[in-house]
Amino acid sequence: MVVGGELHADQEAILLSRQSKQENLWGINLYPGLSEQDWIEFDSMINIRPRLNNRSRGIENEKMREDIIALVTKLVKR
């Protein structure tokens, strides 16, 4: 997980250079001051992946969103 930076694509490049797999990388925005339901936003250009059946800037797979929420909640202390 990479936090900060100008663009999600920049963070993605860092993770790819460290041998992360493209299909495991997703872009989110964090707003720690917001409510439990609203502090993670699934909106990034790097999420547009037609070959993985994700055709929007969001993350269309509900299970994937739930997994990301669980991981980010574990790693980020608000």
PDB file with SEQRES, HELIX, SHEET and CRYST1 records, atoms N, CA, C and O in Angstrom:
SEQRES   1 A   78  MET VAL VAL GLY GLY GLU LEU HIS ALA ASP GLN GLU ALA          
SEQRES   2 A   78  ILE LEU LEU SER ARG GLN SER LYS GLN GLU ASN LEU TRP          
SEQRES   3 A   78  GLY ILE ASN LEU TYR PRO GLY LEU SER GLU GLN ASP TRP          
SEQRES   4 A   78  ILE GLU PHE ASP SER MET ILE ASN ILE ARG PRO ARG LEU          
SEQRES   5 A   78  ASN ASN ARG SER ARG GLY ILE GLU ASN GLU LYS MET ARG          
SEQRES   6 A   78  GLU ASP ILE ILE ALA LEU VAL THR LYS LEU VAL LYS ARG          
HELIX    1 AA1 HIS A    8  SER A   17  1                                  10    
HELIX    2 AA2 GLN A   22  ASN A   24  5                                   3    
HELIX    3 AA3 MET A   45  ASN A   47  5                                   3    
HELIX    4 AA4 PRO A   50  LEU A   52  5                                   3    
HELIX    5 AA5 GLU A   62  LEU A   75  1                                  14    
SHEET    1 AA1 2 ASN A  29  LEU A  30  0                                        
SHEET    2 AA1 2 ILE A  40  GLU A  41 -1                                        
CRYST1    1.000    1.000    1.000  90.00  90.00  90.00 P 1           1          
ATOM      1  N   MET A   1       0.848  -1.173   0.000  1.00  0.00           N  
ATOM      2  CA  MET A   1       0.000   0.000   0.000  1.00  0.00           C  
ATOM      3  C   MET A   1       0.893   1.235   0.000  1.00  0.00           C  
ATOM      4  O   MET A   1       1.881   1.311   0.731  1.00  0.00           O  
ATOM      5  N   VAL A   2       0.522   2.195  -0.834  1.00  0.00           N  
ATOM      6  CA  VAL A   2       1.225   3.472  -0.904  1.00  0.00           C  
ATOM      7  C   VAL A   2       0.205   4.553  -0.576  1.00  0.00           C  
ATOM      8  O   VAL A   2      -0.911   4.541  -1.096  1.00  0.00           O  
ATOM      9  N   VAL A   3       0.590   5.486   0.289  1.00  0.00           N  
ATOM     10  CA  VAL A   3      -0.294   6.588   0.668  1.00  0.00           C  
ATOM     11  C   VAL A   3       0.407   7.896   0.327  1.00  0.00           C  
ATOM     12  O   VAL A   3       1.609   8.046   0.543  1.00  0.00           O  
ATOM     13  N   GLY A   4      -0.355   8.830  -0.204  1.00  0.00           N  
ATOM     14  CA  GLY A   4       0.203  10.127  -0.560  1.00  0.00           C  
ATOM     15  C   GLY A   4       0.538  10.170  -2.038  1.00  0.00           C  
ATOM     16  O   GLY A   4       0.262   9.224  -2.777  1.00  0.00           O  
ATOM     17  N   GLY A   5       1.125  11.253  -2.456  1.00  0.00           N  
ATOM     18  CA  GLY A   5       1.512  11.377  -3.856  1.00  0.00           C  
ATOM     19  C   GLY A   5       0.519  12.202  -4.640  1.00  0.00           C  
ATOM     20  O   GLY A   5      -0.592  12.482  -4.190  1.00  0.00           O  
ATOM     21  N   GLU A   6       0.950  12.580  -5.815  1.00  0.00           N  
ATOM     22  CA  GLU A   6       0.134  13.436  -6.673  1.00  0.00           C  
ATOM     23  C   GLU A   6      -0.962  12.658  -7.394  1.00  0.00           C  
ATOM     24  O   GLU A   6      -2.132  13.035  -7.343  1.00  0.00           O  
ATOM     25  N   LEU A   7      -0.579  11.568  -8.067  1.00  0.00           N  
ATOM     26  CA  LEU A   7      -1.532  10.796  -8.863  1.00  0.00           C  
ATOM     27  C   LEU A   7      -1.479   9.315  -8.481  1.00  0.00           C  
ATOM     28  O   LEU A   7      -0.430   8.803  -8.091  1.00  0.00           O  
ATOM     29  N   HIS A   8      -2.611   8.642  -8.598  1.00  0.00           N  
ATOM     30  CA  HIS A   8      -2.630   7.199  -8.349  1.00  0.00           C  
ATOM     31  C   HIS A   8      -1.668   6.469  -9.283  1.00  0.00           C  
ATOM     32  O   HIS A   8      -1.063   5.470  -8.893  1.00  0.00           O  
ATOM     33  N   ALA A   9      -1.525   6.955 -10.500  1.00  0.00           N  
ATOM     34  CA  ALA A   9      -0.618   6.317 -11.462  1.00  0.00           C  
ATOM     35  C   ALA A   9       0.828   6.363 -10.972  1.00  0.00           C  
ATOM     36  O   ALA A   9       1.595   5.438 -11.239  1.00  0.00           O  
ATOM     37  N   ASP A  10       1.213   7.423 -10.263  1.00  0.00           N  
ATOM     38  CA  ASP A  10       2.564   7.509  -9.704  1.00  0.00           C  
ATOM     39  C   ASP A  10       2.770   6.446  -8.630  1.00  0.00           C  
ATOM     40  O   ASP A  10       3.807   5.784  -8.582  1.00  0.00           O  
ATOM     41  N   GLN A  11       1.777   6.296  -7.781  1.00  0.00           N  
ATOM     42  CA  GLN A  11       1.854   5.288  -6.718  1.00  0.00           C  
ATOM     43  C   GLN A  11       1.847   3.881  -7.310  1.00  0.00           C  
ATOM     44  O   GLN A  11       2.553   2.989  -6.841  1.00  0.00           O  
ATOM     45  N   GLU A  12       1.040   3.706  -8.341  1.00  0.00           N  
ATOM     46  CA  GLU A  12       0.973   2.422  -9.031  1.00  0.00           C  
ATOM     47  C   GLU A  12       2.351   2.054  -9.594  1.00  0.00           C  
ATOM     48  O   GLU A  12       2.776   0.903  -9.494  1.00  0.00           O  
ATOM     49  N   ALA A  13       3.040   3.028 -10.181  1.00  0.00           N  
ATOM     50  CA  ALA A  13       4.368   2.779 -10.751  1.00  0.00           C  
ATOM     51  C   ALA A  13       5.357   2.340  -9.674  1.00  0.00           C  
ATOM     52  O   ALA A  13       6.186   1.463  -9.912  1.00  0.00           O  
ATOM     53  N   ILE A  14       5.272   2.939  -8.504  1.00  0.00           N  
ATOM     54  CA  ILE A  14       6.144   2.542  -7.389  1.00  0.00           C  
ATOM     55  C   ILE A  14       5.909   1.081  -7.035  1.00  0.00           C  
ATOM     56  O   ILE A  14       6.853   0.301  -6.912  1.00  0.00           O  
ATOM     57  N   LEU A  15       4.644   0.719  -6.873  1.00  0.00           N  
ATOM     58  CA  LEU A  15       4.323  -0.663  -6.492  1.00  0.00           C  
ATOM     59  C   LEU A  15       4.708  -1.659  -7.582  1.00  0.00           C  
ATOM     60  O   LEU A  15       5.189  -2.750  -7.278  1.00  0.00           O  
ATOM     61  N   LEU A  16       4.504  -1.300  -8.838  1.00  0.00           N  
ATOM     62  CA  LEU A  16       4.894  -2.189  -9.939  1.00  0.00           C  
ATOM     63  C   LEU A  16       6.411  -2.382  -9.974  1.00  0.00           C  
ATOM     64  O   LEU A  16       6.891  -3.472 -10.284  1.00  0.00           O  
ATOM     65  N   SER A  17       7.161  -1.330  -9.658  1.00  0.00           N  
ATOM     66  CA  SER A  17       8.624  -1.436  -9.643  1.00  0.00           C  
ATOM     67  C   SER A  17       9.102  -2.339  -8.510  1.00  0.00           C  
ATOM     68  O   SER A  17      10.236  -2.818  -8.525  1.00  0.00           O  
ATOM     69  N   ARG A  18       8.235  -2.568  -7.532  1.00  0.00           N  
ATOM     70  CA  ARG A  18       8.559  -3.443  -6.399  1.00  0.00           C  
ATOM     71  C   ARG A  18       7.910  -4.820  -6.553  1.00  0.00           C  
ATOM     72  O   ARG A  18       7.693  -5.534  -5.574  1.00  0.00           O  
ATOM     73  N   GLN A  19       7.610  -5.171  -7.789  1.00  0.00           N  
ATOM     74  CA  GLN A  19       7.107  -6.499  -8.155  1.00  0.00           C  
ATOM     75  C   GLN A  19       5.643  -6.767  -7.792  1.00  0.00           C  
ATOM     76  O   GLN A  19       5.220  -7.923  -7.796  1.00  0.00           O  
ATOM     77  N   SER A  20       4.865  -5.737  -7.480  1.00  0.00           N  
ATOM     78  CA  SER A  20       3.428  -5.944  -7.274  1.00  0.00           C  
ATOM     79  C   SER A  20       2.800  -6.317  -8.610  1.00  0.00           C  
ATOM     80  O   SER A  20       3.299  -5.927  -9.666  1.00  0.00           O  
ATOM     81  N   LYS A  21       1.723  -7.061  -8.566  1.00  0.00           N  
ATOM     82  CA  LYS A  21       1.017  -7.458  -9.786  1.00  0.00           C  
ATOM     83  C   LYS A  21      -0.072  -6.438 -10.091  1.00  0.00           C  
ATOM     84  O   LYS A  21      -0.823  -6.028  -9.205  1.00  0.00           O  
ATOM     85  N   GLN A  22      -0.146  -6.037 -11.347  1.00  0.00           N  
ATOM     86  CA  GLN A  22      -1.120  -5.038 -11.796  1.00  0.00           C  
ATOM     87  C   GLN A  22      -2.539  -5.371 -11.351  1.00  0.00           C  
ATOM     88  O   GLN A  22      -3.267  -4.489 -10.894  1.00  0.00           O  
ATOM     89  N   GLU A  23      -2.938  -6.635 -11.480  1.00  0.00           N  
ATOM     90  CA  GLU A  23      -4.317  -7.009 -11.156  1.00  0.00           C  
ATOM     91  C   GLU A  23      -4.633  -6.878  -9.667  1.00  0.00           C  
ATOM     92  O   GLU A  23      -5.800  -6.935  -9.280  1.00  0.00           O  
ATOM     93  N   ASN A  24      -3.610  -6.704  -8.828  1.00  0.00           N  
ATOM     94  CA  ASN A  24      -3.820  -6.536  -7.387  1.00  0.00           C  
ATOM     95  C   ASN A  24      -3.803  -5.080  -6.944  1.00  0.00           C  
ATOM     96  O   ASN A  24      -3.965  -4.793  -5.758  1.00  0.00           O  
ATOM     97  N   LEU A  25      -3.608  -4.161  -7.877  1.00  0.00           N  
ATOM     98  CA  LEU A  25      -3.507  -2.742  -7.531  1.00  0.00           C  
ATOM     99  C   LEU A  25      -4.790  -2.006  -7.873  1.00  0.00           C  
ATOM    100  O   LEU A  25      -5.296  -2.090  -8.992  1.00  0.00           O  
ATOM    101  N   TRP A  26      -5.310  -1.276  -6.878  1.00  0.00           N  
ATOM    102  CA  TRP A  26      -6.535  -0.509  -7.065  1.00  0.00           C  
ATOM    103  C   TRP A  26      -6.344   0.872  -6.446  1.00  0.00           C  
ATOM    104  O   TRP A  26      -5.649   1.023  -5.441  1.00  0.00           O  
ATOM    105  N   GLY A  27      -6.966   1.870  -7.055  1.00  0.00           N  
ATOM    106  CA  GLY A  27      -6.848   3.234  -6.565  1.00  0.00           C  
ATOM    107  C   GLY A  27      -8.039   3.626  -5.705  1.00  0.00           C  
ATOM    108  O   GLY A  27      -9.194   3.419  -6.076  1.00  0.00           O  
ATOM    109  N   ILE A  28      -7.731   4.196  -4.550  1.00  0.00           N  
ATOM    110  CA  ILE A  28      -8.773   4.703  -3.644  1.00  0.00           C  
ATOM    111  C   ILE A  28      -8.317   6.056  -3.106  1.00  0.00           C  
ATOM    112  O   ILE A  28      -7.148   6.423  -3.225  1.00  0.00           O  
ATOM    113  N   ASN A  29      -9.246   6.783  -2.520  1.00  0.00           N  
ATOM    114  CA  ASN A  29      -8.950   8.032  -1.828  1.00  0.00           C  
ATOM    115  C   ASN A  29      -9.370   7.861  -0.379  1.00  0.00           C  
ATOM    116  O   ASN A  29     -10.401   7.255  -0.086  1.00  0.00           O  
ATOM    117  N   LEU A  30      -8.557   8.404   0.532  1.00  0.00           N  
ATOM    118  CA  LEU A  30      -8.840   8.297   1.959  1.00  0.00           C  
ATOM    119  C   LEU A  30      -9.166   9.669   2.531  1.00  0.00           C  
ATOM    120  O   LEU A  30      -8.469  10.650   2.271  1.00  0.00           O  
ATOM    121  N   TYR A  31     -10.235   9.717   3.312  1.00  0.00           N  
ATOM    122  CA  TYR A  31     -10.666  10.936   3.992  1.00  0.00           C  
ATOM    123  C   TYR A  31     -10.884  10.599   5.460  1.00  0.00           C  
ATOM    124  O   TYR A  31     -12.021  10.381   5.878  1.00  0.00           O  
ATOM    125  N   PRO A  32      -9.796  10.552   6.262  1.00  0.00           N  
ATOM    126  CA  PRO A  32      -9.884  10.086   7.650  1.00  0.00           C  
ATOM    127  C   PRO A  32     -10.844  10.873   8.530  1.00  0.00           C  
ATOM    128  O   PRO A  32     -11.309  10.351   9.543  1.00  0.00           O  
ATOM    129  N   GLY A  33     -11.154  12.113   8.170  1.00  0.00           N  
ATOM    130  CA  GLY A  33     -12.051  12.931   8.979  1.00  0.00           C  
ATOM    131  C   GLY A  33     -13.531  12.631   8.767  1.00  0.00           C  
ATOM    132  O   GLY A  33     -14.381  13.129   9.505  1.00  0.00           O  
ATOM    133  N   LEU A  34     -13.836  11.819   7.762  1.00  0.00           N  
ATOM    134  CA  LEU A  34     -15.236  11.502   7.463  1.00  0.00           C  
ATOM    135  C   LEU A  34     -15.711  10.285   8.247  1.00  0.00           C  
ATOM    136  O   LEU A  34     -14.926   9.616   8.920  1.00  0.00           O  
ATOM    137  N   SER A  35     -16.987  10.014   8.151  1.00  0.00           N  
ATOM    138  CA  SER A  35     -17.603   8.902   8.876  1.00  0.00           C  
ATOM    139  C   SER A  35     -17.059   7.555   8.405  1.00  0.00           C  
ATOM    140  O   SER A  35     -16.420   7.464   7.356  1.00  0.00           O  
ATOM    141  N   GLU A  36     -17.315   6.531   9.180  1.00  0.00           N  
ATOM    142  CA  GLU A  36     -16.877   5.160   8.880  1.00  0.00           C  
ATOM    143  C   GLU A  36     -17.305   4.726   7.480  1.00  0.00           C  
ATOM    144  O   GLU A  36     -16.555   4.030   6.795  1.00  0.00           O  
ATOM    145  N   GLN A  37     -18.481   5.122   7.052  1.00  0.00           N  
ATOM    146  CA  GLN A  37     -19.014   4.733   5.743  1.00  0.00           C  
ATOM    147  C   GLN A  37     -18.406   5.518   4.586  1.00  0.00           C  
ATOM    148  O   GLN A  37     -18.382   5.039   3.452  1.00  0.00           O  
ATOM    149  N   ASP A  38     -17.916   6.726   4.871  1.00  0.00           N  
ATOM    150  CA  ASP A  38     -17.517   7.633   3.800  1.00  0.00           C  
ATOM    151  C   ASP A  38     -16.015   7.882   3.678  1.00  0.00           C  
ATOM    152  O   ASP A  38     -15.598   8.570   2.746  1.00  0.00           O  
ATOM    153  N   TRP A  39     -15.195   7.360   4.568  1.00  0.00           N  
ATOM    154  CA  TRP A  39     -13.789   7.752   4.573  1.00  0.00           C  
ATOM    155  C   TRP A  39     -12.960   7.096   3.467  1.00  0.00           C  
ATOM    156  O   TRP A  39     -11.865   7.571   3.164  1.00  0.00           O  
ATOM    157  N   ILE A  40     -13.457   6.017   2.859  1.00  0.00           N  
ATOM    158  CA  ILE A  40     -12.778   5.397   1.727  1.00  0.00           C  
ATOM    159  C   ILE A  40     -13.619   5.610   0.472  1.00  0.00           C  
ATOM    160  O   ILE A  40     -14.783   5.216   0.413  1.00  0.00           O  
ATOM    161  N   GLU A  41     -13.009   6.239  -0.531  1.00  0.00           N  
ATOM    162  CA  GLU A  41     -13.693   6.504  -1.799  1.00  0.00           C  
ATOM    163  C   GLU A  41     -13.018   5.675  -2.893  1.00  0.00           C  
ATOM    164  O   GLU A  41     -11.799   5.714  -3.056  1.00  0.00           O  
ATOM    165  N   PHE A  42     -13.820   4.938  -3.627  1.00  0.00           N  
ATOM    166  CA  PHE A  42     -13.318   4.103  -4.717  1.00  0.00           C  
ATOM    167  C   PHE A  42     -13.471   4.855  -6.032  1.00  0.00           C  
ATOM    168  O   PHE A  42     -14.462   4.687  -6.743  1.00  0.00           O  
ATOM    169  N   ASP A  43     -12.477   5.687  -6.349  1.00  0.00           N  
ATOM    170  CA  ASP A  43     -12.552   6.513  -7.553  1.00  0.00           C  
ATOM    171  C   ASP A  43     -11.143   6.777  -8.061  1.00  0.00           C  
ATOM    172  O   ASP A  43     -10.408   7.567  -7.471  1.00  0.00           O  
ATOM    173  N   SER A  44     -10.763   6.122  -9.150  1.00  0.00           N  
ATOM    174  CA  SER A  44      -9.434   6.322  -9.703  1.00  0.00           C  
ATOM    175  C   SER A  44      -9.396   5.876 -11.158  1.00  0.00           C  
ATOM    176  O   SER A  44     -10.039   4.897 -11.537  1.00  0.00           O  
ATOM    177  N   MET A  45      -8.645   6.597 -11.959  1.00  0.00           N  
ATOM    178  CA  MET A  45      -8.470   6.224 -13.365  1.00  0.00           C  
ATOM    179  C   MET A  45      -7.794   4.861 -13.495  1.00  0.00           C  
ATOM    180  O   MET A  45      -8.057   4.136 -14.454  1.00  0.00           O  
ATOM    181  N   ILE A  46      -6.923   4.501 -12.541  1.00  0.00           N  
ATOM    182  CA  ILE A  46      -6.227   3.209 -12.662  1.00  0.00           C  
ATOM    183  C   ILE A  46      -7.172   2.028 -12.469  1.00  0.00           C  
ATOM    184  O   ILE A  46      -6.809   0.884 -12.743  1.00  0.00           O  
ATOM    185  N   ASN A  47      -8.384   2.310 -11.997  1.00  0.00           N  
ATOM    186  CA  ASN A  47      -9.363   1.233 -11.794  1.00  0.00           C  
ATOM    187  C   ASN A  47     -10.086   0.827 -13.077  1.00  0.00           C  
ATOM    188  O   ASN A  47     -10.758  -0.204 -13.105  1.00  0.00           O  
ATOM    189  N   ILE A  48      -9.959   1.615 -14.121  1.00  0.00           N  
ATOM    190  CA  ILE A  48     -10.620   1.271 -15.386  1.00  0.00           C  
ATOM    191  C   ILE A  48      -9.836   0.128 -16.028  1.00  0.00           C  
ATOM    192  O   ILE A  48      -8.741   0.328 -16.553  1.00  0.00           O  
ATOM    193  N   ARG A  49     -10.417  -1.073 -15.978  1.00  0.00           N  
ATOM    194  CA  ARG A  49      -9.742  -2.273 -16.466  1.00  0.00           C  
ATOM    195  C   ARG A  49     -10.737  -3.193 -17.163  1.00  0.00           C  
ATOM    196  O   ARG A  49     -11.214  -4.160 -16.569  1.00  0.00           O  
ATOM    197  N   PRO A  50     -11.044  -2.901 -18.394  1.00  0.00           N  
ATOM    198  CA  PRO A  50     -12.014  -3.731 -19.117  1.00  0.00           C  
ATOM    199  C   PRO A  50     -11.642  -5.218 -19.145  1.00  0.00           C  
ATOM    200  O   PRO A  50     -12.526  -6.073 -19.103  1.00  0.00           O  
ATOM    201  N   ARG A  51     -10.344  -5.533 -19.216  1.00  0.00           N  
ATOM    202  CA  ARG A  51      -9.941  -6.944 -19.263  1.00  0.00           C  
ATOM    203  C   ARG A  51     -10.265  -7.687 -17.962  1.00  0.00           C  
ATOM    204  O   ARG A  51     -10.328  -8.916 -17.948  1.00  0.00           O  
ATOM    205  N   LEU A  52     -10.470  -6.942 -16.871  1.00  0.00           N  
ATOM    206  CA  LEU A  52     -10.869  -7.534 -15.593  1.00  0.00           C  
ATOM    207  C   LEU A  52     -12.347  -7.249 -15.291  1.00  0.00           C  
ATOM    208  O   LEU A  52     -12.792  -7.378 -14.151  1.00  0.00           O  
ATOM    209  N   ASN A  53     -13.090  -6.864 -16.320  1.00  0.00           N  
ATOM    210  CA  ASN A  53     -14.516  -6.543 -16.194  1.00  0.00           C  
ATOM    211  C   ASN A  53     -14.793  -5.386 -15.242  1.00  0.00           C  
ATOM    212  O   ASN A  53     -15.848  -5.345 -14.608  1.00  0.00           O  
ATOM    213  N   ASN A  54     -13.870  -4.462 -15.140  1.00  0.00           N  
ATOM    214  CA  ASN A  54     -14.090  -3.255 -14.343  1.00  0.00           C  
ATOM    215  C   ASN A  54     -14.014  -2.078 -15.306  1.00  0.00           C  
ATOM    216  O   ASN A  54     -12.924  -1.650 -15.687  1.00  0.00           O  
ATOM    217  N   ARG A  55     -15.173  -1.556 -15.699  1.00  0.00           N  
ATOM    218  CA  ARG A  55     -15.240  -0.545 -16.747  1.00  0.00           C  
ATOM    219  C   ARG A  55     -15.466   0.866 -16.219  1.00  0.00           C  
ATOM    220  O   ARG A  55     -15.792   1.771 -16.988  1.00  0.00           O  
ATOM    221  N   SER A  56     -15.295   1.061 -14.922  1.00  0.00           N  
ATOM    222  CA  SER A  56     -15.504   2.391 -14.348  1.00  0.00           C  
ATOM    223  C   SER A  56     -14.311   2.785 -13.479  1.00  0.00           C  
ATOM    224  O   SER A  56     -13.408   1.985 -13.235  1.00  0.00           O  
ATOM    225  N   ARG A  57     -14.328   4.023 -13.024  1.00  0.00           N  
ATOM    226  CA  ARG A  57     -13.290   4.507 -12.113  1.00  0.00           C  
ATOM    227  C   ARG A  57     -13.470   3.931 -10.718  1.00  0.00           C  
ATOM    228  O   ARG A  57     -12.558   4.004  -9.894  1.00  0.00           O  
ATOM    229  N   GLY A  58     -14.638   3.357 -10.444  1.00  0.00           N  
ATOM    230  CA  GLY A  58     -14.884   2.715  -9.162  1.00  0.00           C  
ATOM    231  C   GLY A  58     -14.395   1.275  -9.184  1.00  0.00           C  
ATOM    232  O   GLY A  58     -13.747   0.842 -10.137  1.00  0.00           O  
ATOM    233  N   ILE A  59     -14.706   0.552  -8.145  1.00  0.00           N  
ATOM    234  CA  ILE A  59     -14.407  -0.881  -8.105  1.00  0.00           C  
ATOM    235  C   ILE A  59     -15.751  -1.584  -8.075  1.00  0.00           C  
ATOM    236  O   ILE A  59     -16.458  -1.555  -7.068  1.00  0.00           O  
ATOM    237  N   GLU A  60     -16.096  -2.212  -9.178  1.00  0.00           N  
ATOM    238  CA  GLU A  60     -17.437  -2.758  -9.363  1.00  0.00           C  
ATOM    239  C   GLU A  60     -17.687  -4.045  -8.584  1.00  0.00           C  
ATOM    240  O   GLU A  60     -18.837  -4.368  -8.285  1.00  0.00           O  
ATOM    241  N   ASN A  61     -16.638  -4.780  -8.252  1.00  0.00           N  
ATOM    242  CA  ASN A  61     -16.776  -6.041  -7.532  1.00  0.00           C  
ATOM    243  C   ASN A  61     -16.956  -5.769  -6.034  1.00  0.00           C  
ATOM    244  O   ASN A  61     -16.043  -5.278  -5.370  1.00  0.00           O  
ATOM    245  N   GLU A  62     -18.135  -6.092  -5.516  1.00  0.00           N  
ATOM    246  CA  GLU A  62     -18.454  -5.802  -4.121  1.00  0.00           C  
ATOM    247  C   GLU A  62     -17.505  -6.502  -3.155  1.00  0.00           C  
ATOM    248  O   GLU A  62     -17.083  -5.904  -2.165  1.00  0.00           O  
ATOM    249  N   LYS A  63     -17.166  -7.751  -3.427  1.00  0.00           N  
ATOM    250  CA  LYS A  63     -16.247  -8.507  -2.559  1.00  0.00           C  
ATOM    251  C   LYS A  63     -14.886  -7.826  -2.530  1.00  0.00           C  
ATOM    252  O   LYS A  63     -14.269  -7.726  -1.469  1.00  0.00           O  
ATOM    253  N   MET A  64     -14.414  -7.360  -3.669  1.00  0.00           N  
ATOM    254  CA  MET A  64     -13.130  -6.655  -3.739  1.00  0.00           C  
ATOM    255  C   MET A  64     -13.178  -5.383  -2.900  1.00  0.00           C  
ATOM    256  O   MET A  64     -12.231  -5.091  -2.169  1.00  0.00           O  
ATOM    257  N   ARG A  65     -14.269  -4.622  -2.994  1.00  0.00           N  
ATOM    258  CA  ARG A  65     -14.407  -3.409  -2.173  1.00  0.00           C  
ATOM    259  C   ARG A  65     -14.371  -3.753  -0.693  1.00  0.00           C  
ATOM    260  O   ARG A  65     -13.708  -3.073   0.090  1.00  0.00           O  
ATOM    261  N   GLU A  66     -15.085  -4.812  -0.306  1.00  0.00           N  
ATOM    262  CA  GLU A  66     -15.096  -5.230   1.102  1.00  0.00           C  
ATOM    263  C   GLU A  66     -13.706  -5.632   1.567  1.00  0.00           C  
ATOM    264  O   GLU A  66     -13.302  -5.286   2.677  1.00  0.00           O  
ATOM    265  N   ASP A  67     -12.969  -6.357   0.735  1.00  0.00           N  
ATOM    266  CA  ASP A  67     -11.606  -6.765   1.081  1.00  0.00           C  
ATOM    267  C   ASP A  67     -10.690  -5.553   1.244  1.00  0.00           C  
ATOM    268  O   ASP A  67      -9.865  -5.506   2.157  1.00  0.00           O  
ATOM    269  N   ILE A  68     -10.842  -4.582   0.357  1.00  0.00           N  
ATOM    270  CA  ILE A  68     -10.021  -3.369   0.432  1.00  0.00           C  
ATOM    271  C   ILE A  68     -10.353  -2.589   1.695  1.00  0.00           C  
ATOM    272  O   ILE A  68      -9.447  -2.113   2.379  1.00  0.00           O  
ATOM    273  N   ILE A  69     -11.628  -2.450   2.016  1.00  0.00           N  
ATOM    274  CA  ILE A  69     -12.026  -1.746   3.235  1.00  0.00           C  
ATOM    275  C   ILE A  69     -11.419  -2.418   4.448  1.00  0.00           C  
ATOM    276  O   ILE A  69     -10.889  -1.739   5.327  1.00  0.00           O  
ATOM    277  N   ALA A  70     -11.485  -3.729   4.515  1.00  0.00           N  
ATOM    278  CA  ALA A  70     -10.935  -4.468   5.659  1.00  0.00           C  
ATOM    279  C   ALA A  70      -9.426  -4.246   5.779  1.00  0.00           C  
ATOM    280  O   ALA A  70      -8.920  -4.002   6.874  1.00  0.00           O  
ATOM    281  N   LEU A  71      -8.710  -4.330   4.662  1.00  0.00           N  
ATOM    282  CA  LEU A  71      -7.257  -4.159   4.682  1.00  0.00           C  
ATOM    283  C   LEU A  71      -6.869  -2.735   5.062  1.00  0.00           C  
ATOM    284  O   LEU A  71      -6.009  -2.533   5.919  1.00  0.00           O  
ATOM    285  N   VAL A  72      -7.494  -1.755   4.431  1.00  0.00           N  
ATOM    286  CA  VAL A  72      -7.145  -0.352   4.705  1.00  0.00           C  
ATOM    287  C   VAL A  72      -7.500   0.008   6.147  1.00  0.00           C  
ATOM    288  O   VAL A  72      -6.741   0.724   6.800  1.00  0.00           O  
ATOM    289  N   THR A  73      -8.613  -0.463   6.647  1.00  0.00           N  
ATOM    290  CA  THR A  73      -9.001  -0.199   8.029  1.00  0.00           C  
ATOM    291  C   THR A  73      -7.974  -0.780   8.992  1.00  0.00           C  
ATOM    292  O   THR A  73      -7.694  -0.196  10.038  1.00  0.00           O  
ATOM    293  N   LYS A  74      -7.423  -1.914   8.639  1.00  0.00           N  
ATOM    294  CA  LYS A  74      -6.400  -2.556   9.476  1.00  0.00           C  
ATOM    295  C   LYS A  74      -5.082  -1.772   9.441  1.00  0.00           C  
ATOM    296  O   LYS A  74      -4.409  -1.645  10.464  1.00  0.00           O  
ATOM    297  N   LEU A  75      -4.720  -1.255   8.282  1.00  0.00           N  
ATOM    298  CA  LEU A  75      -3.421  -0.593   8.120  1.00  0.00           C  
ATOM    299  C   LEU A  75      -3.406   0.876   8.492  1.00  0.00           C  
ATOM    300  O   LEU A  75      -2.368   1.398   8.898  1.00  0.00           O  
ATOM    301  N   VAL A  76      -4.544   1.558   8.361  1.00  0.00           N  
ATOM    302  CA  VAL A  76      -4.591   3.005   8.583  1.00  0.00           C  
ATOM    303  C   VAL A  76      -5.322   3.303   9.883  1.00  0.00           C  
ATOM    304  O   VAL A  76      -6.491   2.958  10.053  1.00  0.00           O  
ATOM    305  N   LYS A  77      -4.613   3.945  10.786  1.00  0.00           N  
ATOM    306  CA  LYS A  77      -5.218   4.361  12.063  1.00  0.00           C  
ATOM    307  C   LYS A  77      -5.738   5.777  11.907  1.00  0.00           C  
ATOM    308  O   LYS A  77      -4.993   6.686  11.541  1.00  0.00           O  
ATOM    309  N   ARG A  78      -7.044   5.960  12.191  1.00  0.00           N  
ATOM    310  CA  ARG A  78      -7.644   7.283  12.034  1.00  0.00           C  
ATOM    311  C   ARG A  78      -7.798   7.950  13.375  1.00  0.00           C  
ATOM    312  O   ARG A  78      -8.286   9.078  13.451  1.00  0.00           O  
TER     313      ARG A  78                                                      
END                                                                             
